[in-house]
């Protein structure tokens, strides 16, 4: 019995051991399967990520290529547009240069037509100006040669001529040419003016003293504004004792007085002003003649300068046209052969424009 129970116990133990081994084997297999599943999932995830990365990279490269292509096309369009604009500008520049050349030719013809008449017209104007100035000078000299009349009262009859009664008009004052002074009423008989003048010359003063000669209003009251008398036969005003003309009608020579003895009265100022005006007119005529000569010289110089400027502008335009023609010939030769680069064409265009601008500046 004991042996049988032992065998049964050993068998049970063996079964339990086998069961435990089987359980461990299943657990290992499950773990291996789980790990394999995880590995497969990881590999699948990695593949998906790699695929997504590849697709993203391909998309990025395609986008970059598309952007680069668009930039290239835009640059080509811009270059083509700039070339068209430059060609249009060049054509417009050529057209404008041709129009300016025509205008210059017309202006040159007009200048040639005007040049023949400008000098003659200027000479005629100068001649007229000289004649007018000569007439003015002659008139002023005539006015200077006439002896100035003294400031005397202009007497007009108030009632009838029989009564010999006169009323004085207003005379011009010594202080101003515009100020009018009303003189008192005077009563002078016939010949009183001449007697008064003779007595003043003999006396050497201004108005007669009432105490020297008494009569019915034969003398005027003294005028404090005129300390010396006026000589009607002399071109100056001074002391009558120093005035000794040869004739009673017209003096042969002027009073030769010292500057200290000369009375600066209105007649002196008038005569001096007339002499100064005559001198000023002569000086003005001389200045006008000099200015006319300078104007003639300036006109001739301006005509010469205008002709030179026209020649310079024409030559500059010719050089610009020749340069453009040479550049066009060079472009045609380049198109027949190997085409030049865009940068070289742009530089050539800039050089042509610089030459044209330089020619214009030089012409200006």
DRENTOR-548798 format. One record per residue (C-alpha): residue number from 1; x, y, z. Coordinates in pm, whole numbers. Example, Ala and Ser with C-alpha at 12.3 -4.5 7.8 and 13.67 -1.06 7.14 Angstrom:
BEGIN
<site i="1" east="1230" north="-450" up="780"/>
<site i="2" east="1367" north="-106" up="714"/>
! end
This chain:
BEGIN
<site i="1" east="0" north="0" up="0"/>
<site i="2" east="272" north="235" up="85"/>
<site i="3" east="447" north="172" up="-245"/>
<site i="4" east="134" north="238" up="-436"/>
<site i="5" east="70" north="559" up="-253"/>
<site i="6" east="426" north="666" up="-315"/>
<site i="7" east="397" north="594" up="-684"/>
<site i="8" east="77" north="792" up="-692"/>
<site i="9" east="241" north="1079" up="-509"/>
<site i="10" east="538" north="1073" up="-749"/>
<site i="11" east="304" north="1066" up="-1043"/>
<site i="12" east="110" north="1359" up="-909"/>
<site i="13" east="428" north="1548" up="-851"/>
<site i="14" east="541" north="1473" up="-1203"/>
<site i="15" east="208" north="1590" up="-1337"/>
<site i="16" east="228" north="1906" up="-1133"/>
<site i="17" east="583" north="1963" up="-1255"/>
<site i="18" east="475" north="1902" up="-1612"/>
<site i="19" east="181" north="2131" up="-1566"/>
<site i="20" east="404" north="2398" up="-1419"/>
<site i="21" east="651" north="2358" up="-1703"/>
<site i="22" east="367" north="2373" up="-1952"/>
<site i="23" east="235" north="2686" up="-1782"/>
<site i="24" east="579" north="2845" up="-1790"/>
<site i="25" east="616" north="2741" up="-2153"/>
<site i="26" east="282" north="2900" up="-2236"/>
<site i="27" east="376" north="3211" up="-2047"/>
<site i="28" east="706" north="3234" up="-2237"/>
<site i="29" east="527" north="3177" up="-2564"/>
<site i="30" east="271" north="3443" up="-2475"/>
<site i="31" east="550" north="3682" up="-2379"/>
<site i="32" east="730" north="3604" up="-2702"/>
<site i="33" east="410" north="3656" up="-2899"/>
<site i="34" east="342" north="3978" up="-2714"/>
<site i="35" east="697" north="4099" up="-2782"/>
<site i="36" east="665" north="3998" up="-3143"/>
<site i="37" east="338" north="4186" up="-3168"/>
<site i="38" east="493" north="4492" up="-3006"/>
<site i="39" east="792" north="4466" up="-3239"/>
<site i="40" east="565" north="4433" up="-3538"/>
<site i="41" east="364" north="4731" up="-3422"/>
<site i="42" east="680" north="4931" up="-3369"/>
<site i="43" east="809" north="4835" up="-3710"/>
<site i="44" east="478" north="4928" up="-3865"/>
<site i="45" east="481" north="5261" up="-3681"/>
<site i="46" east="838" north="5324" up="-3798"/>
<site i="47" east="743" north="5238" up="-4152"/>
<site i="48" east="445" north="5473" up="-4134"/>
<site i="49" east="661" north="5751" up="-3996"/>
<site i="50" east="926" north="5692" up="-4258"/>
<site i="51" east="664" north="5691" up="-4528"/>
<site i="52" east="515" north="6015" up="-4394"/>
<site i="53" east="860" north="6168" up="-4375"/>
<site i="54" east="934" north="6063" up="-4730"/>
<site i="55" east="605" north="6203" up="-4849"/>
<site i="56" east="667" north="6528" up="-4660"/>
<site i="57" east="1017" north="6554" up="-4805"/>
<site i="58" east="882" north="6487" up="-5151"/>
<site i="59" east="614" north="6750" up="-5100"/>
<site i="60" east="871" north="6998" up="-4971"/>
<site i="61" east="1100" north="6934" up="-5265"/>
<site i="62" east="810" north="6964" up="-5505"/>
<site i="63" east="702" north="7291" up="-5340"/>
<site i="64" east="1054" north="7428" up="-5353"/>
<site i="65" east="1083" north="7326" up="-5714"/>
<site i="66" east="748" north="7490" up="-5790"/>
<site i="67" east="849" north="7812" up="-5610"/>
<site i="68" east="1182" north="7817" up="-5789"/>
<site i="69" east="1004" north="7763" up="-6120"/>
<site i="70" east="762" north="8045" up="-6043"/>
<site i="71" east="1051" north="8273" up="-5945"/>
<site i="72" east="1234" north="8186" up="-6263"/>
<site i="73" east="927" north="8256" up="-6471"/>
<site i="74" east="862" north="8583" up="-6286"/>
<site i="75" east="1225" north="8685" up="-6337"/>
<site i="76" east="1200" north="8599" up="-6704"/>
<site i="77" east="881" north="8802" up="-6732"/>
<site i="78" east="1044" north="9094" up="-6549"/>
<site i="79" east="1350" north="9081" up="-6771"/>
<site i="80" east="1132" north="9063" up="-7080"/>
<site i="81" east="922" north="9355" up="-6955"/>
<site i="82" east="1232" north="9559" up="-6876"/>
<site i="83" east="1371" north="9481" up="-7218"/>
<site i="84" east="1044" north="9590" up="-7379"/>
<site i="85" east="1040" north="9907" up="-7172"/>
<site i="86" east="1402" north="9979" up="-7254"/>
<site i="87" east="1331" north="9920" up="-7620"/>
<site i="88" east="1031" north="10149" up="-7600"/>
<site i="89" east="1232" north="10412" up="-7416"/>
<site i="90" east="1509" north="10382" up="-7671"/>
<site i="91" east="1260" north="10429" up="-7953"/>
<site i="92" east="1103" north="10725" up="-7774"/>
<site i="93" east="1449" north="10869" up="-7711"/>
<site i="94" east="1539" north="10829" up="-8076"/>
<site i="95" east="1211" north="10990" up="-8176"/>
<site i="96" east="1263" north="11277" up="-7931"/>
<site i="97" east="1620" north="11326" up="-8050"/>
<site i="98" east="1498" north="11340" up="-8407"/>
<site i="99" east="1229" north="11593" up="-8312"/>
<site i="100" east="1480" north="11802" up="-8118"/>
<site i="101" east="1713" north="11788" up="-8415"/>
<site i="102" east="1435" north="11917" up="-8638"/>
<site i="103" east="1355" north="12189" up="-8385"/>
<site i="104" east="1721" north="12284" up="-8367"/>
<site i="105" east="1734" north="12310" up="-8742"/>
<site i="106" east="1427" north="12534" up="-8737"/>
<site i="107" east="1573" north="12746" up="-8454"/>
<site i="108" east="1899" north="12772" up="-8642"/>
<site i="109" east="1717" north="12897" up="-8950"/>
<site i="110" east="1524" north="13146" up="-8739"/>
<site i="111" east="1843" north="13267" up="-8573"/>
<site i="112" east="2005" north="13310" up="-8911"/>
<site i="113" east="1706" north="13514" up="-9023"/>
<site i="114" east="1699" north="13722" up="-8706"/>
<site i="115" east="2073" north="13776" up="-8697"/>
<site i="116" east="2058" north="13982" up="-9015"/>
<site i="117" east="1793" north="14217" up="-8870"/>
<site i="118" east="1883" north="14227" up="-8500"/>
<site i="119" east="2197" north="14435" up="-8545"/>
<site i="120" east="2031" north="14685" up="-8781"/>
<site i="121" east="1735" north="14721" up="-8545"/>
<site i="122" east="1968" north="14778" up="-8252"/>
<site i="123" east="2163" north="15038" up="-8450"/>
<site i="124" east="1840" north="15217" up="-8539"/>
<site i="125" east="1725" north="15215" up="-8178"/>
<site i="126" east="2061" north="15347" up="-8062"/>
<site i="127" east="2048" north="15617" up="-8329"/>
<site i="128" east="1699" north="15722" up="-8218"/>
<site i="129" east="1810" north="15722" up="-7854"/>
<site i="130" east="2113" north="15935" up="-7938"/>
<site i="131" east="1900" north="16180" up="-8137"/>
<site i="132" east="1650" north="16206" up="-7854"/>
<site i="133" east="1928" north="16257" up="-7600"/>
<site i="134" east="2095" north="16516" up="-7826"/>
<site i="135" east="1766" north="16706" up="-7856"/>
<site i="136" east="1723" north="16692" up="-7480"/>
<site i="137" east="2079" north="16817" up="-7430"/>
<site i="138" east="2028" north="17096" up="-7683"/>
<site i="139" east="1707" north="17199" up="-7511"/>
<site i="140" east="1875" north="17201" up="-7172"/>
<site i="141" east="2172" north="17396" up="-7307"/>
<site i="142" east="1933" north="17653" up="-7454"/>
<site i="143" east="1755" north="17680" up="-7121"/>
<site i="144" east="2093" north="17719" up="-6948"/>
<site i="145" east="2213" north="17985" up="-7194"/>
<site i="146" east="1907" north="18201" up="-7124"/>
<site i="147" east="1959" north="18430" up="-6823"/>
<site i="148" east="1721" north="18341" up="-6542"/>
<site i="149" east="1462" north="18599" up="-6461"/>
<site i="150" east="1459" north="18720" up="-6101"/>
<site i="151" east="1171" north="18653" up="-5872"/>
<site i="152" east="964" north="18966" up="-5926"/>
<site i="153" east="608" north="19040" up="-5851"/>
<site i="154" east="359" north="19012" up="-6134"/>
<site i="155" east="132" north="19311" up="-6110"/>
<site i="156" east="-212" north="19320" up="-6264"/>
<site i="157" east="-444" north="19618" up="-6271"/>
<site i="158" east="-728" north="19605" up="-6018"/>
<site i="159" east="-950" north="19882" up="-6156"/>
<site i="160" east="-878" north="20111" up="-6448"/>
<site i="161" east="-531" north="20176" up="-6599"/>
<site i="162" east="-562" north="20548" up="-6534"/>
<site i="163" east="-534" north="20513" up="-6158"/>
<site i="164" east="-202" north="20319" up="-6186"/>
<site i="165" east="-321" north="20088" up="-5909"/>
<site i="166" east="-189" north="19730" up="-5916"/>
<site i="167" east="-245" north="19419" up="-5714"/>
<site i="168" east="35" north="19167" up="-5675"/>
<site i="169" east="-17" north="18805" up="-5764"/>
<site i="170" east="124" north="18518" up="-5561"/>
<site i="171" east="490" north="18444" up="-5631"/>
<site i="172" east="700" north="18138" up="-5571"/>
<site i="173" east="889" north="18138" up="-5243"/>
<site i="174" east="1265" north="18076" up="-5213"/>
<site i="175" east="1226" north="17780" up="-4982"/>
<site i="176" east="1019" north="17548" up="-5204"/>
<site i="177" east="902" north="17528" up="-5562"/>
<site i="178" east="550" north="17443" up="-5450"/>
<site i="179" east="497" north="17686" up="-5161"/>
<site i="180" east="294" north="17993" up="-5255"/>
<site i="181" east="323" north="18317" up="-5056"/>
<site i="182" east="65" north="18587" up="-5094"/>
<site i="183" east="226" north="18934" up="-5113"/>
<site i="184" east="50" north="19245" up="-4989"/>
<site i="185" east="-121" north="19479" up="-5225"/>
<site i="186" east="122" north="19724" up="-5384"/>
<site i="187" east="62" north="20058" up="-5554"/>
<site i="188" east="343" north="20160" up="-5789"/>
<site i="189" east="342" north="20441" up="-6046"/>
<site i="190" east="481" north="20410" up="-6397"/>
<site i="191" east="860" north="20368" up="-6402"/>
<site i="192" east="886" north="20284" up="-6033"/>
<site i="193" east="1020" north="19937" up="-6102"/>
<site i="194" east="1312" north="20065" up="-6314"/>
<site i="195" east="1391" north="20344" up="-6068"/>
<site i="196" east="1382" north="20096" up="-5784"/>
<site i="197" east="1620" north="19861" up="-5970"/>
<site i="198" east="1863" north="20143" up="-6051"/>
<site i="199" east="1857" north="20268" up="-5692"/>
<site i="200" east="1912" north="19913" up="-5562"/>
<site i="201" east="2214" north="19872" up="-5791"/>
<site i="202" east="2352" north="20205" up="-5673"/>
<site i="203" east="2280" north="20129" up="-5311"/>
<site i="204" east="2406" north="19770" up="-5313"/>
<site i="205" east="2126" north="19641" up="-5099"/>
<site i="206" east="1793" north="19472" up="-5139"/>
<site i="207" east="1487" north="19692" up="-5110"/>
<site i="208" east="1507" north="20067" up="-5071"/>
<site i="209" east="1487" north="20210" up="-4728"/>
<site i="210" east="1176" north="20425" up="-4691"/>
<site i="211" east="1385" north="20684" up="-4511"/>
<site i="212" east="1620" north="20730" up="-4807"/>
<site i="213" east="1354" north="20815" up="-5060"/>
<site i="214" east="1012" north="20923" up="-4951"/>
<site i="215" east="721" north="20934" up="-5187"/>
<site i="216" east="381" north="20791" up="-5262"/>
<site i="217" east="451" north="20422" up="-5237"/>
<site i="218" east="763" north="20444" up="-5456"/>
<site i="219" east="949" north="20185" up="-5249"/>
<site i="220" east="868" north="19843" up="-5112"/>
<site i="221" east="905" north="19744" up="-4750"/>
<site i="222" east="1224" north="19546" up="-4676"/>
<site i="223" east="1198" north="19169" up="-4726"/>
<site i="224" east="1404" north="18983" up="-4461"/>
<site i="225" east="1397" north="18660" up="-4667"/>
<site i="226" east="1612" north="18820" up="-4943"/>
<site i="227" east="1921" north="18994" up="-4798"/>
<site i="228" east="2055" north="19082" up="-5145"/>
<site i="229" east="1893" north="19211" up="-5461"/>
<site i="230" east="1843" north="19029" up="-5789"/>
<site i="231" east="2012" north="19161" up="-6101"/>
<site i="232" east="1779" north="19118" up="-6399"/>
<site i="233" east="2069" north="19145" up="-6647"/>
<site i="234" east="2293" north="18883" up="-6488"/>
<site i="235" east="2282" north="18505" up="-6468"/>
<site i="236" east="2372" north="18511" up="-6099"/>
<site i="237" east="2248" north="18678" up="-5785"/>
<site i="238" east="2496" north="18861" up="-5574"/>
<site i="239" east="2589" north="19207" up="-5461"/>
<site i="240" east="2481" north="19444" up="-5739"/>
<site i="241" east="2794" north="19651" up="-5688"/>
<site i="242" east="3000" north="19354" up="-5817"/>
<site i="243" east="2781" north="19309" up="-6125"/>
<site i="244" east="2906" north="19523" up="-6413"/>
<site i="245" east="2762" north="19403" up="-6743"/>
<site i="246" east="2877" north="19571" up="-7064"/>
<site i="247" east="2526" north="19624" up="-7197"/>
<site i="248" east="2191" north="19698" up="-7042"/>
<site i="249" east="2015" north="19449" up="-7269"/>
<site i="250" east="2228" north="19140" up="-7244"/>
<site i="251" east="2543" north="19069" up="-7040"/>
<site i="252" east="2863" north="18980" up="-7220"/>
<site i="253" east="2993" north="18783" up="-6925"/>
<site i="254" east="2862" north="18649" up="-6598"/>
<site i="255" east="2930" north="18803" up="-6261"/>
<site i="256" east="3270" north="18689" up="-6138"/>
<site i="257" east="3215" north="18674" up="-5765"/>
<site i="258" east="3381" north="18482" up="-5487"/>
<site i="259" east="3195" north="18188" up="-5342"/>
<site i="260" east="3164" north="18368" up="-5010"/>
<site i="261" east="3005" north="18674" up="-5178"/>
<site i="262" east="2752" north="18482" up="-5383"/>
<site i="263" east="2403" north="18488" up="-5243"/>
<site i="264" east="2247" north="18145" up="-5269"/>
<site i="265" east="1912" north="18268" up="-5390"/>
<site i="266" east="1654" north="18096" up="-5609"/>
<site i="267" east="1809" north="18217" up="-5936"/>
<site i="268" east="2149" north="18082" up="-5831"/>
<site i="269" east="1989" north="17751" up="-5748"/>
<site i="270" east="1800" north="17749" up="-6076"/>
<site i="271" east="2112" north="17829" up="-6278"/>
<site i="272" east="2322" north="17582" up="-6087"/>
<site i="273" east="2052" north="17318" up="-6123"/>
<site i="274" east="2036" north="17379" up="-6496"/>
<site i="275" east="2413" north="17354" up="-6530"/>
<site i="276" east="2414" north="17036" up="-6322"/>
<site i="277" east="2130" north="16894" up="-6530"/>
<site i="278" east="2320" north="16974" up="-6849"/>
<site i="279" east="2628" north="16801" up="-6712"/>
<site i="280" east="2417" north="16506" up="-6602"/>
<site i="281" east="2256" north="16484" up="-6947"/>
<site i="282" east="2598" north="16484" up="-7113"/>
<site i="283" east="2719" north="16215" up="-6873"/>
<site i="284" east="2400" north="16019" up="-6932"/>
<site i="285" east="2454" north="16040" up="-7308"/>
<site i="286" east="2809" north="15914" up="-7266"/>
<site i="287" east="2685" north="15628" up="-7047"/>
<site i="288" east="2412" north="15545" up="-7300"/>
<site i="289" east="2671" north="15536" up="-7579"/>
<site i="290" east="2894" north="15305" up="-7374"/>
<site i="291" east="2596" north="15086" up="-7286"/>
<site i="292" east="2497" north="15070" up="-7651"/>
<site i="293" east="2847" north="14962" up="-7746"/>
<site i="294" east="2840" north="14702" up="-7468"/>
<site i="295" east="2498" north="14585" up="-7587"/>
<site i="296" east="2625" north="14546" up="-7942"/>
<site i="297" east="2923" north="14347" up="-7816"/>
<site i="298" east="2700" north="14132" up="-7595"/>
<site i="299" east="2460" north="14072" up="-7883"/>
<site i="300" east="2740" north="13961" up="-8109"/>
<site i="301" east="2885" north="13739" up="-7836"/>
<site i="302" east="2542" north="13589" up="-7765"/>
<site i="303" east="2491" north="13512" up="-8133"/>
<site i="304" east="2832" north="13346" up="-8151"/>
<site i="305" east="2761" north="13149" up="-7832"/>
<site i="306" east="2422" north="13039" up="-7961"/>
<site i="307" east="2577" north="12918" up="-8284"/>
<site i="308" east="2844" north="12732" up="-8088"/>
<site i="309" east="2581" north="12575" up="-7862"/>
<site i="310" east="2377" north="12469" up="-8162"/>
<site i="311" east="2685" north="12315" up="-8321"/>
<site i="312" east="2775" north="12136" up="-7998"/>
<site i="313" east="2421" north="12002" up="-7958"/>
<site i="314" east="2410" north="11883" up="-8319"/>
<site i="315" east="2748" north="11714" up="-8285"/>
<site i="316" east="2646" north="11557" up="-7954"/>
<site i="317" east="2327" north="11424" up="-8107"/>
<site i="318" east="2519" north="11290" up="-8404"/>
<site i="319" east="2760" north="11114" up="-8168"/>
<site i="320" east="2467" north="10974" up="-7972"/>
<site i="321" east="2297" north="10852" up="-8287"/>
<site i="322" east="2622" north="10698" up="-8410"/>
<site i="323" east="2674" north="10530" up="-8074"/>
<site i="324" east="2320" north="10391" up="-8081"/>
<site i="325" east="2365" north="10271" up="-8439"/>
<site i="326" east="2694" north="10103" up="-8346"/>
<site i="327" east="2528" north="9942" up="-8046"/>
<site i="328" east="2241" north="9819" up="-8265"/>
<site i="329" east="2490" north="9678" up="-8517"/>
<site i="330" east="2674" north="9507" up="-8231"/>
<site i="331" east="2347" north="9360" up="-8104"/>
<site i="332" east="2263" north="9231" up="-8453"/>
<site i="333" east="2606" north="9068" up="-8480"/>
<site i="334" east="2563" north="8915" up="-8137"/>
<site i="335" east="2223" north="8778" up="-8234"/>
<site i="336" east="2379" north="8620" up="-8545"/>
<site i="337" east="2651" north="8464" up="-8332"/>
<site i="338" east="2638" north="8378" up="-7970"/>
<site i="339" east="2401" north="8596" up="-7766"/>
<site i="340" east="2550" north="8813" up="-7498"/>
<site i="341" east="2440" north="8802" up="-7139"/>
<site i="342" east="2168" north="9027" up="-7001"/>
<site i="343" east="2410" north="9214" up="-6776"/>
<site i="344" east="2628" north="9316" up="-7069"/>
<site i="345" east="2322" north="9441" up="-7260"/>
<site i="346" east="2213" north="9643" up="-6960"/>
<site i="347" east="2562" north="9791" up="-6926"/>
<site i="348" east="2564" north="9881" up="-7295"/>
<site i="349" east="2225" north="10050" up="-7261"/>
<site i="350" east="2350" north="10242" up="-6957"/>
<site i="351" east="2661" north="10350" up="-7145"/>
<site i="352" east="2450" north="10472" up="-7437"/>
<site i="353" east="2222" north="10664" up="-7203"/>
<site i="354" east="2524" north="10810" up="-7024"/>
<site i="355" east="2669" north="10920" up="-7358"/>
<site i="356" east="2340" north="11082" up="-7456"/>
<site i="357" east="2311" north="11258" up="-7118"/>
<site i="358" east="2670" north="11374" up="-7141"/>
<site i="359" east="2608" north="11510" up="-7490"/>
<site i="360" east="2300" north="11696" up="-7371"/>
<site i="361" east="2482" north="11842" up="-7070"/>
<site i="362" east="2771" north="11947" up="-7290"/>
<site i="363" east="2529" north="12107" up="-7534"/>
<site i="364" east="2353" north="12290" up="-7251"/>
! end
